Amino acid sequence: MSALICGSFAFDNIMVFPDHFKNHILPEKVHILNVSFMVPELRREFGGCAGNISYSLKLLGGAGLPMGAVGQDFTPYARWMDAHEISRQHVTQVAGHFTAQAYITTDLDDNQITAFHPGAMACSHHNKVTDAAGITLGIVSPDGRDGMIQHAQQFAEAGIPFIFDPGQGMPMFDGSDLLQFVKQAAWVCLNDYEWELLQERTGLTAAEIAAKVRALIVTRGAKGSLIVTRESEIEIPPAKAARVQDPTGCGDAYRAGLLYGLMNDLDLATTGRIASLMGAFKIETHGTQNHKFSPAEFADRFAENFGYRF
């Protein structure tokens, strides 16, 4: 089985401010805010949901085809993908645009100030699901608004089951938009905050959404995750991390685990546990595509965490 992974590619520029924002922002003066933070530490990471999910799925041995729109500055990322044998067949380079960029400044309290430039991501709707042959499974993850809407519709029209993963794209959609995604999708996956927003905007309960899809998956950070189907609720325990370094990208690693389990017809309880362990591996490293493991290491840690082998 092969999965089409529709979503963003981005450069994540991560800066650390060795102080506290609150010491430099005067609440009574925010209407004339003019501040500058000296950031001696800077990392530039390869990111974006399609890139992150594809990287983690490749580690698991799954066949994924990322689909996204990138800019004229994509060459370093392209080399990274080639070095890790991740397909660029459906990655479209758009002239006159930059690849999406996130500029994230974090202070010593882990507060963040982020600026995001979508760049070529806004052209993602020019890619068509039908351009990819032999696809049996898909995911619509955060991307340009038109791209997410059109790719979901194209998956549905082609009869290809897909995961709807709104993520950071949630603010772009109102209740009717989200309800349409739910009607088209086979699975819906969100974190607990996004789940609250989905309920608020659609007025649907977990049982009502589960009645429309094969499963609703809600991730809850250190509390694990919950998979709701028409028949049952499956509690997925968190996998133990050896150390906590950086939670950025854990959701994408989790979704790669979901895709792997679904592609291999594993039961939902095992699929959720694979996804949970992927999140644990990710959180142990900085950046979204720097975690690594061997198949044997993954199998051993799965057994250690969950008491059986899949």
Buried (B, 14 or more C-beta within 10 A) or exposed (E): BBBBBBBBBBBBBBBBBEEEBEEEEEEEEEEEEEEEBEBEEEBEBBBBBBBBBBBBBBBBEBBBBBBBBBBBBBEEBBEBBEEEEBBBEBBBBBEEBBBBBBBBBBBEEEEEBEEBBBBBBBBBBBBEBEBBEEBEBBBBBBBBBBBBBBBBBBBBEEEBBBBBBBBBBBEBBEEEBBBBBBEBBBBBBBBEEBBEBBBEBBEBEBEEBBEBBBBBBBBBBEEBBBBBBEEEEBEBEBBEBEEEBBBBBBBBBBBBBBBBBBBBEBEBBBBBBBBBBBBBBBBBBBBBBBBEBEEEEBEEBBEEBBEEEB
